[in-house]
Amino acid sequence: MTTTTGYFAPGSPTRTVIGDPAALVGGISALYLQALHPRAMAGVLEHSSFPDEFWPRLNRTIQYVTALAFADTATADEAIARVRRIHRAVRGTDPVTGRPYAADDPDLLTWVHVCEVSSFSTAVRRVGAIDDAQVDAFLAEQVRAAELLGATGVPTSRAEVEAYFGRVRPELVASPIAKQAARRLLVPPMPWRVALFTPARPAWAALASIAIGLLPDWARRMYGIPVLPGSDLVTDASLRAVRAAALAARRISGRRPPE
């Protein structure tokens, strides 16, 4: 049953996780993970222009996730309807596997969802903001968000997420397309004034590097990234520093944190 206050109540696991600054880095990590699924990647490759669409697409994704988590039900429903309309037009044949794809395929919707929520919660857990039980509560609550878009068979806990990835991994490929997307994600297009006269590019590269460090070991190995002893400690320390800076900026600006 929906309410005018939104799908997720103040203080809910969803608002706790999505409202944490670490979740943004987790969201970048999700993009690397999603690119390993050829049919999911084909929809992005064939239905958007990377140089022109990168920042607008990323912004739309952030707006959708935050609307579903924090907006009233009517606003969230509008966002869901908008995404469903876009999905209906995204279909074709994957050049890697030769199989057809459709953005509204329940299996692909589940893949995208699981990559997102597992990456969000992993980032927030690794800075110590939530524990394993709270991760499970978040994943269980987020089943609703997935089903609103048409996903099915959505994992409800960390254990189920691990089992899900185990089932899907035979379909995953670090194809040249996926690796190109990963490189572009590390060094995305930026207006030349921004790239030359601000620290935006190195700042983004630092965030993207932390996001890569948050990937599961098997995903990093698929990309050819070595999993070195102590690398997780470096990732976690860097993520905590980014989160602390974001929280400090939030306090200085006087913006209230999401509830």
C-alpha positions in Angstrom: 0.0 0.0 0.0 1.4 3.4 -1.0 1.1 6.6 0.9 1.5 10.3 0.2 4.7 10.3 2.3 6.5 8.0 -0.1 7.4 4.4 -0.5 10.0 4.4 2.2 9.5 6.0 5.6 11.8 8.4 7.4 14.4 6.4 9.3 13.9 3.4 7.0 16.9 1.3 5.9 16.5 2.7 2.4 16.8 6.3 3.5 19.7 5.5 5.8 21.7 3.9 3.0 20.7 6.1 0.1 21.2 9.2 2.2 24.8 8.4 3.1 27.5 10.0 1.0 29.3 6.7 0.6 26.4 5.4 -1.4 27.3 7.7 -4.3 30.7 6.0 -4.6 28.9 2.7 -4.4 26.7 3.9 -7.3 29.8 4.4 -9.4 31.0 0.9 -8.5 27.6 -0.4 -9.6 28.2 1.0 -13.1 31.4 -1.1 -13.4 29.6 -4.2 -12.2 26.7 -3.7 -14.6 29.0 -3.3 -17.6 30.0 -7.0 -17.2 26.6 -8.2 -18.4 26.7 -8.1 -22.2 23.0 -7.7 -22.8 22.6 -5.0 -20.2 25.6 -3.1 -21.7 24.3 -3.4 -25.2 21.3 -1.3 -24.3 23.5 1.5 -23.0 25.9 1.2 -26.0 23.3 1.2 -28.7 20.8 3.7 -27.2 22.9 6.5 -25.9 25.8 8.7 -27.0 28.6 8.4 -24.4 30.2 11.8 -24.9 26.9 13.7 -24.9 24.9 11.5 -22.5 27.3 10.6 -19.7 26.6 13.3 -17.3 22.9 13.7 -18.1 22.4 10.0 -17.8 24.3 9.8 -14.5 22.2 12.7 -13.2 18.9 11.1 -14.3 19.9 7.9 -12.5 20.8 9.8 -9.3 17.5 11.7 -9.5 15.5 8.5 -9.9 17.2 6.7 -7.0 16.7 9.7 -4.7 13.1 10.3 -5.8 12.2 6.7 -5.1 13.9 6.8 -1.7 12.8 10.3 -0.5 10.0 11.8 -2.6 6.3 11.5 -2.0 4.5 8.7 -3.7 3.1 10.7 -6.5 6.5 12.1 -7.5 8.1 8.6 -7.2 5.3 7.1 -9.4 6.0 9.8 -12.0 9.7 8.9 -12.0 8.9 5.2 -12.3 6.5 5.8 -15.2 9.2 7.9 -16.9 11.8 5.1 -16.6 9.3 2.5 -17.8 8.6 4.6 -20.9 12.3 4.9 -21.7 12.8 1.2 -21.2 10.1 0.2 -23.7 12.1 1.7 -26.5 15.4 0.1 -25.6 15.7 -3.2 -27.4 17.9 -4.8 -30.0 20.5 -7.6 -30.4 23.6 -7.8 -28.3 26.8 -7.7 -30.5 28.7 -9.8 -28.0 26.4 -12.8 -27.5 24.1 -12.3 -30.5 21.1 -12.6 -28.2 18.2 -10.2 -28.1 17.9 -7.7 -25.3 15.2 -5.4 -23.9 15.6 -2.9 -21.1 12.2 -4.0 -19.7 13.3 -7.7 -19.5 12.7 -8.7 -15.9 16.0 -10.6 -15.7 18.0 -7.5 -16.9 16.0 -5.3 -14.5 16.9 -7.6 -11.7 20.6 -7.5 -12.7 20.7 -3.7 -12.7 18.9 -3.5 -9.4 21.1 -6.1 -7.6 24.3 -4.4 -8.9 23.0 -1.0 -7.5 21.7 -2.1 -4.1 24.6 -4.4 -3.4 27.0 -1.7 -4.3 25.2 1.0 -2.3 25.1 -1.1 0.8 28.6 -2.4 0.4 30.0 1.1 0.4 28.0 2.3 3.4 28.8 -0.9 5.4 32.5 -0.6 4.7 32.6 2.9 6.3 31.0 1.4 9.3 27.7 3.3 9.0 25.6 0.1 9.0 26.1 -3.5 10.0 25.3 -6.8 8.3 21.8 -7.0 9.7 21.0 -3.5 8.4 22.3 -4.4 5.0 19.9 -7.4 5.0 17.1 -5.0 6.1 18.0 -2.6 3.2 18.1 -5.4 0.6 14.8 -6.8 1.8 13.1 -3.4 1.7 14.5 -2.6 -1.8 12.7 -5.6 -3.3 9.8 -3.2 -3.5 11.8 -0.7 -5.6 12.9 -3.4 -8.0 9.4 -4.8 -8.5 8.0 -1.3 -9.2 10.1 -1.4 -12.4 9.2 -5.0 -13.2 12.1 -7.0 -11.8 11.4 -10.5 -10.5 13.1 -13.0 -8.3 14.9 -10.2 -6.5 17.4 -11.3 -3.7 16.4 -10.2 -0.2 19.6 -10.6 1.8 23.4 -10.6 1.4 23.4 -14.4 1.2 20.8 -14.3 -1.6 22.8 -11.6 -3.4 25.9 -13.8 -3.3 23.9 -16.8 -4.6 22.4 -14.6 -7.3 25.8 -13.5 -8.5 26.9 -17.1 -8.5 24.1 -18.0 -10.8 24.6 -15.0 -13.2 28.4 -15.1 -13.4 28.4 -17.6 -16.4 26.7 -14.9 -18.4 29.1 -12.2 -17.5 31.9 -11.2 -19.9 34.7 -8.6 -19.6 34.3 -7.9 -23.3 36.1 -5.2 -25.2 32.9 -3.2 -24.9 32.8 -3.6 -21.1 36.4 -2.7 -20.8 36.0 0.3 -23.0 33.1 1.4 -20.9 35.2 1.0 -17.7 38.0 3.1 -19.2 35.5 5.8 -20.2 34.0 5.7 -16.7 37.4 6.3 -15.2 38.1 9.3 -17.5 34.6 10.6 -18.6 34.1 13.6 -20.9 34.3 17.0 -19.1 33.9 20.5 -20.4 37.5 21.7 -21.2 37.2 24.6 -18.8 36.3 22.2 -16.0 39.0 19.8 -16.9 41.8 22.4 -17.2 41.0 24.8 -14.4 39.5 22.8 -11.6 40.5 19.5 -9.8 37.3 17.9 -11.2 39.1 15.3 -13.3 41.6 14.0 -10.7 38.7 14.2 -8.1 36.5 12.0 -10.3 39.4 9.6 -11.1 39.9 9.2 -7.3 36.3 8.4 -6.8 36.3 6.0 -9.7 39.4 4.3 -8.3 37.7 3.8 -4.9 34.6 2.5 -6.7 36.7 -0.1 -8.5 38.2 -1.2 -5.1 34.6 -1.8 -3.9 33.9 -4.4 -6.6 33.7 -8.0 -5.6 37.1 -9.8 -6.0 35.7 -11.9 -8.9 34.6 -8.7 -10.8 38.0 -7.1 -10.4 39.7 -10.2 -11.7 37.4 -10.3 -14.7 38.6 -6.8 -15.5 42.2 -7.9 -15.1 42.7 -5.9 -11.9 44.8 -7.7 -9.4 43.4 -8.2 -5.9 46.5 -7.3 -3.8 46.9 -7.9 -0.1 45.9 -4.8 1.8 44.1 -3.2 -1.1 40.7 -3.3 0.7 42.2 -1.4 3.6 43.4 1.3 1.3 39.9 1.4 -0.4 38.1 1.7 2.9 40.4 4.4 4.3 39.9 6.4 1.1 36.2 5.9 1.2 36.0 7.1 4.8 38.0 10.2 3.9 35.6 11.0 1.0 32.6 10.5 3.2 34.0 12.7 6.0 34.7 15.5 3.5 31.1 15.2 2.1 29.6 15.3 5.6 31.8 18.3 6.4 30.6 20.1 3.3 27.0 19.3 4.1 27.5 20.8 7.6 29.2 23.9 6.3 26.5 24.5 3.7 23.8 24.1 6.3 22.0 21.4 4.2 20.0 19.0 6.3 20.9 15.4 5.7 18.2 13.2 4.2 16.1 11.4 6.8 
